[in-house]
């Protein structure tokens, strides 16, 4: 092992039985270095992280070639347990790593496994929770936490032992603005105080970068192509416009400053961002926000869509509580809402505000303590795609519950979500983004009059995210009612007709996307923080239609780069 090298890999490659995989990769990571791994869904980003801590092949079978060492230890010869004192891991699915029912015990667990002095464990646990922005969760039961809250706990458990290498697989995917800030602070703090290196897989780069832009992100980027091979290993400062266009073409999310360089090729010169984007990228004439789609409600300037006739899905006085009787906690309180066909509604709020619980109640899967739900049975896409998998192949999963004559619809759904080549694969062997696309395809093909989706953009690359949002838009244009939760306010502004804002289990507002973005007081009360792009556009555009046009023009340009690639 070279002096100061935390990771050294030579010819490292993993191939699964399906033929998918990653590599070969030659890699050296020094102490204190930060690395961002980018690539489209299914390119092998998570597999690369698993190779670095031994989960592949010690826990997940694959044919592995080459060699990799961490802190001077051969991963092949040491295994997962033998690296536990030097490697901290935040998995893509935080539920998969939770072992114990109490938050404090969960964060203490890795310290206990490493035989840390019992007297030191309590202070170390509290320090880790504070660094992860999770101090308020101490004493809570892990089963009561939202996905975002679990991510904070998982981060605290990973950094508690002060590892020399931290591996993070989409640690902000379910987090609100405060949670993303906590991740950014925790990573900076860990590197400053311990000199640890860290490798990050992340899609939400604009939010993670914040107002500082690309300068706030890891200094080194490794870009994987769809074939799992390294396309670029480059410092941020050395990214050229052709490289950036290649990244967007591959489906990578970029912070705003870099995406604009990729799409426009040069910086702005004193004119409004909205006007420049519309002039140079064109208008997305298919956008219902620009002109109503057939069968969809017309939208007046800056207002909510007009409601068409048809069945409604209504909640009246909805209240839900969680936890044992001694410490029962209200999750929803007196929520009233009404969903209509032909309308796409977004549900936003901070972690723990009750979004997932509201969706499960509306779908009839969670019985409220008080109140009622009336209307047709809705289809629900879970936040965790694995919670709804039932079949042994992707095709069978999409066809589950459908009659034999629905086979053409199944094939259409597979093609629309880019799953045709994976049709005979086991759903559990897919990447996180592929599982998300599968869960949406399987639910959309059933044609429920109302579709509920919990974080449908979770774990998706740029191209897949746009495809999913367009599929939800098209479902509404066909006369179905759509309600989706999201932390991605850019997706909300570009594809929702209406926004429901939750905070502490209560409905704060039922408003239009542009009105939300311009209401600083409401954003603050709900714990929402739009990225720089939306804040700027919200003050430049004339109305909600123009905001939709700008955002969808950017989406269309990103997809065009992908076709060109």
Residue pairs with C-beta under 8 A, 6 or more apart in sequence:
1 8
1 69
1 71
1 72
2 8
2 28
4 30
4 31
5 28
5 29
5 30
5 31
6 29
6 30
6 31
6 33
6 70
6 71
6 164
6 165
6 196
6 197
7 27
7 28
7 29
7 52
7 68
7 69
7 70
7 165
7 197
7 199
8 27
8 28
8 68
8 69
9 25
9 26
9 27
9 28
9 51
9 52
9 66
9 67
9 68
9 69
10 26
10 66
10 67
10 68
11 23
11 24
11 25
11 26
11 65
11 66
11 67
12 23
12 24
12 25
12 26
12 27
12 51
12 64
12 65
12 66
12 67
12 68
13 21
13 22
13 23
13 24
13 25
13 64
13 65
13 66
14 21
14 22
14 23
14 44
14 47
14 50
14 51
14 56
14 57
14 62
14 63
14 64
14 65
15 21
15 62
15 63
16 61
16 62
16 63
16 429
17 61
17 62
18 422
18 425
18 429
20 42
20 44
20 228
21 44
21 47
21 62
21 63
21 228
22 43
22 44
22 45
22 47
22 48
22 51
22 224
22 228
23 44
23 48
23 65
23 66
23 228
23 229
24 65
24 66
24 229
25 48
25 66
25 230
27 68
27 222
29 35
29 165
29 197
29 199
30 197
31 164
31 195
31 196
31 197
32 191
32 195
32 196
32 197
33 197
33 219
33 220
34 187
34 191
34 197
34 198
34 199
34 200
34 218
34 219
34 220
35 197
35 198
35 199
35 200
35 218
35 220
35 221
35 222
36 200
36 201
36 202
36 205
36 217
36 218
36 220
36 221
36 222
37 45
37 48
37 49
37 199
37 200
37 201
37 221
37 222
37 223
37 224
38 45
38 221
38 222
38 223
38 224
38 247
38 250
38 252
39 45
39 223
39 224
39 225
39 226
39 250
39 251
39 252
39 461
40 225
40 226
40 250
40 251
40 252
40 433
40 461
40 463
40 464
41 251
41 431
41 432
41 433
41 434
41 437
41 459
41 460
41 461
41 464
42 226
42 430
42 431
42 433
42 434
43 224
43 225
43 226
43 227
43 228
43 250
44 224
44 228
45 169
45 201
45 224
46 92
46 169
46 201
46 431
46 432
47 56
47 62
47 228
48 224
49 89
49 167
49 169
49 199
49 201
50 56
50 59
50 60
51 64
51 68
51 75
52 68
52 70
52 75
52 87
52 165
52 167
52 199
53 70
53 75
53 80
53 83
53 87
53 89
53 165
53 167
54 75
54 76
54 78
54 79
54 80
54 82
54 83
55 80
56 62
56 64
57 63
57 64
58 79
58 80
59 80
64 76
67 74
67 76
68 74
68 75
68 76
69 75
70 83
70 86
70 87
70 165
71 83
71 86
71 164
71 165
73 82
73 83
73 86
75 83
84 110
84 113
84 114
84 161
85 114
85 161
85 163
86 163
86 164
86 165
87 163
87 164
87 165
87 166
87 167
88 110
88 157
88 158
88 159
88 160
88 161
88 163
88 165
88 166
88 167
89 97
89 158
89 166
89 167
89 168
89 169
90 97
90 151
90 154
90 155
90 158
90 166
90 167
90 168
90 169
90 171
91 97
91 154
91 169
92 169
92 170
92 173
92 201
92 432
92 459
93 384
93 386
93 432
94 147
94 150
94 151
94 153
94 154
94 174
95 147
95 150
95 384
97 154
97 157
98 106
98 142
98 150
98 153
98 154
99 106
99 109
100 106
100 109
100 142
101 141
101 142
101 143
102 139
102 140
102 141
102 142
103 129
103 134
103 137
103 138
103 139
103 140
103 141
103 142
103 145
103 153
104 125
104 138
104 139
106 142
106 153
106 157
107 125
107 128
107 129
107 153
107 156
107 157
107 160
108 121
108 122
108 125
108 160
109 157
110 157
110 158
110 160
110 161
111 120
111 121
111 124
111 125
111 160
111 161
112 121
114 161
116 124
116 161
124 160
124 161
125 156
125 160
126 135
126 138
127 160
128 156
128 157
128 159
128 160
129 135
129 137
129 138
129 153
129 156
131 156
131 159
131 182
131 185
131 186
131 189
131 190
132 152
132 153
132 155
132 156
132 159
132 182
132 183
132 186
133 152
133 178
133 179
133 181
133 182
133 183
133 185
133 186
134 149
134 152
134 153
134 155
134 156
134 182
137 145
137 149
137 152
137 153
140 149
141 323
141 324
142 150
142 153
144 322
144 323
144 329
145 153
145 352
146 174
146 351
146 352
146 355
146 356
147 174
147 351
147 356
147 383
147 384
147 455
148 174
148 175
148 176
148 179
148 351
148 352
148 487
149 351
149 352
150 174
151 171
151 172
151 173
151 174
151 175
151 179
152 175
152 179
152 182
152 351
154 171
155 168
155 171
155 182
155 183
155 186
158 166
158 168
159 166
159 186
159 190
162 190
162 194
162 196
163 194
163 196
164 194
164 195
164 196
164 197
165 196
165 197
165 198
165 199
166 187
166 190
166 196
166 197
166 198
166 199
167 198
167 199
168 183
168 187
168 198
168 199
168 200
168 201
168 202
169 201
170 201
170 202
170 203
170 204
170 432
170 459
171 183
171 200
171 202
172 179
172 180
172 183
172 202
172 204
172 207
172 208
173 203
173 204
173 455
173 458
173 459
174 351
174 383
174 455
174 458
174 487
175 182
175 183
175 351
175 487
176 349
176 350
176 351
176 487
176 527
176 528
177 207
177 350
177 527
177 528
177 529
178 350
178 351
178 527
179 351
180 204
180 207
180 208
180 210
181 210
183 208
184 208
184 210
184 216
187 198
187 200
190 196
190 198
191 197
191 198
198 218
200 218
202 208
203 253
203 459
203 460
203 461
203 462
203 465
204 253
204 488
205 217
205 253
205 254
205 255
206 253
206 254
206 255
206 256
206 259
206 490
206 531
206 532
206 533
207 487
207 531
208 216
208 217
209 215
209 216
209 217
209 255
210 216
211 532
213 255
213 256
213 257
213 258
213 532
214 236
214 239
214 254
214 255
214 257
214 258
215 236
217 236
217 255
218 236
219 235
219 236
219 237
220 233
220 234
220 235
220 236
221 232
221 233
221 234
221 235
221 236
221 239
222 230
222 232
222 233
223 230
223 231
223 232
223 233
223 234
223 246
223 247
223 250
223 252
224 230
224 231
225 231
225 250
226 250
231 246
231 250
232 243
232 246
232 247
234 243
239 258
241 261
241 262
241 265
244 254
244 258
244 259
244 261
244 262
245 262
245 561
246 565
247 254
247 262
248 254
248 259
248 262
248 263
248 462
248 558
248 561
248 562
249 561
249 562
249 564
249 565
250 461
250 562
250 565
251 461
251 462
251 463
251 464
251 562
252 461
252 462
253 461
253 462
253 465
254 262
256 531
256 532
256 533
259 554
259 558
260 267
260 268
260 273
261 267
262 561
263 277
263 280
263 281
263 554
263 557
263 558
263 561
264 276
264 277
264 280
268 276
272 540
273 533
273 536
273 537
273 540
273 550
274 537
274 540
274 541
274 546
274 547
274 550
275 540
277 550
277 553
277 554
278 546
278 549
278 550
278 553
281 553
281 554
281 556
281 557
282 553
282 556
283 290
283 549
283 553
284 290
284 549
284 552
284 553
284 555
284 556
285 291
286 293
286 552
287 548
287 549
287 552
288 296
288 299
288 473
288 476
288 477
288 497
288 548
289 299
289 494
289 497
289 544
289 545
289 547
289 548
289 549
289 552
290 545
290 548
290 549
290 552
292 298
292 299
293 473
293 477
294 477
295 342
295 477
295 478
295 479
296 305
296 308
296 342
296 343
296 476
296 477
297 305
297 306
297 307
297 308
297 340
297 342
297 343
297 497
298 305
298 306
299 305
299 306
299 497
299 544
299 545
300 306
301 543
301 544
301 545
302 512
302 514
302 515
302 543
302 544
303 512
303 544
304 497
304 498
304 510
304 511
304 512
305 342
305 343
305 497
305 498
307 340
307 343
308 340
308 341
308 342
308 343
308 479
310 340
310 341
310 342
310 479
311 341
311 375
311 376
311 449
312 338
312 339
312 340
312 341
312 375
312 481
313 338
313 339
313 362
313 373
313 374
313 375
313 376
313 378
313 450
313 481
314 337
314 338
314 339
314 373
314 374
314 375
315 335
315 336
315 337
315 338
315 358
315 361
315 362
315 371
315 372
315 373
316 336
316 371
316 372
316 373
316 374
317 334
317 335
317 336
317 370
317 371
317 372
318 332
318 334
318 335
318 336
318 358
318 361
318 368
318 370
318 371
318 372
318 373
319 330
319 332
319 333
319 334
319 335
319 368
319 369
319 370
319 371
320 330
320 331
320 332
320 354
320 357
320 361
320 366
320 368
320 369
320 505
321 328
321 329
321 330
321 331
321 369
322 328
322 329
322 331
322 357
323 329
330 505
331 354
331 357
331 505
332 354
332 357
332 358
332 361
332 368
332 505
332 506
333 504
333 505
333 506
334 371
334 506
335 354
335 358
335 371
335 505
335 506
335 507
336 507
337 500
337 507
337 510
339 345
339 362
339 375
339 450
339 481
339 483
340 481
341 449
341 450
341 476
341 479
341 480
341 481
342 476
342 477
342 479
342 480
342 481
343 476
343 481
343 482
343 497
343 498
344 472
344 473
344 476
344 482
344 484
344 495
344 496
344 497
344 498
345 481
345 482
345 483
345 484
345 496
345 497
345 498
345 499
345 500
346 483
346 484
346 485
346 486
346 491
346 492
346 495
346 496
346 498
346 499
346 500
346 513
347 355
347 358
347 359
347 483
347 484
347 485
347 486
347 499
347 500
347 502
348 355
348 485
348 486
348 487
348 489
348 492
348 499
348 500
348 501
348 502
348 516
348 526
348 528
349 355
349 501
349 502
349 503
349 526
349 527
349 528
350 503
350 526
350 527
350 528
353 502
353 503
353 504
353 505
353 526
353 527
354 502
354 504
354 505
355 454
355 485
355 502
356 383
356 454
356 485
357 366
358 502
359 380
359 452
359 454
359 483
359 485
360 366
360 380
361 367
361 368
361 373
362 373
362 378
362 380
362 450
362 452
362 483
363 377
363 378
363 379
363 380
363 452
364 373
364 377
364 378
365 380
375 450
376 448
376 449
376 450
377 448
378 448
378 449
378 450
378 451
378 452
378 481
379 443
379 444
379 446
379 448
379 450
379 451
379 452
380 443
380 452
380 453
380 454
381 388
381 439
381 440
381 443
381 451
381 452
381 453
381 454
381 456
382 388
382 439
382 454
383 454
383 455
383 458
383 485
385 432
385 435
385 436
385 438
385 439
386 428
386 435
388 439
388 442
388 443
389 397
389 427
389 428
389 435
389 438
389 439
390 397
390 400
391 397
391 399
391 400
391 427
392 426
392 427
393 423
393 424
393 425
393 426
393 427
394 414
394 419
394 422
394 423
394 424
394 425
394 427
394 430
394 438
395 410
395 414
395 423
395 424
397 427
397 438
397 442
398 410
398 413
398 414
398 419
398 438
398 441
398 442
398 445
399 406
399 407
399 410
400 442
401 446
402 409
402 410
402 445
402 446
406 445
409 445
410 445
411 420
413 419
413 441
413 442
413 444
413 445
414 420
414 423
414 441
416 441
416 467
416 471
417 437
417 438
417 440
417 441
417 464
417 467
417 468
417 471
418 437
418 464
418 467
419 434
419 437
419 438
419 441
422 430
422 434
427 435
427 438
430 438
431 459
432 458
432 459
433 459
433 460
433 461
433 464
435 459
436 456
436 458
436 459
436 460
436 464
436 468
437 460
437 464
437 467
437 468
440 453
440 456
440 468
440 471
443 451
443 453
444 451
444 471
444 475
447 480
448 480
449 480
449 481
450 480
450 481
450 482
450 483
451 472
451 475
451 480
451 481
451 482
451 483
452 483
452 484
453 472
453 482
453 483
453 484
453 485
454 484
454 485
455 484
455 485
455 486
455 487
456 468
456 469
456 472
456 484
456 486
457 465
457 468
457 469
457 486
457 488
457 491
460 468
462 558
463 558
463 559
463 562
465 488
465 491
466 555
466 558
466 559
469 491
469 494
469 495
469 555
470 495
472 482
472 484
472 495
473 495
475 482
476 482
476 497
483 500
484 496
486 492
489 517
489 528
489 530
489 531
489 534
490 530
490 531
490 533
490 534
490 551
492 499
492 513
492 516
493 513
493 514
493 517
493 534
493 537
493 547
493 548
493 551
494 547
494 548
494 551
494 552
494 555
495 548
496 513
497 512
498 510
498 511
498 512
498 513
499 509
499 510
499 511
499 512
499 513
499 516
500 507
500 509
500 510
501 507
501 508
501 509
501 510
501 511
501 516
501 522
501 526
501 528
502 508
502 526
503 525
503 526
503 527
508 522
508 525
508 526
509 516
509 519
509 522
509 526
511 519
511 522
512 544
513 544
513 547
514 538
514 541
514 543
514 544
514 547
516 522
516 523
516 528
517 523
517 530
517 534
517 535
517 538
517 547
518 538
518 539
523 529
523 530
530 538
537 547
537 550
537 551
538 547
541 547
541 550
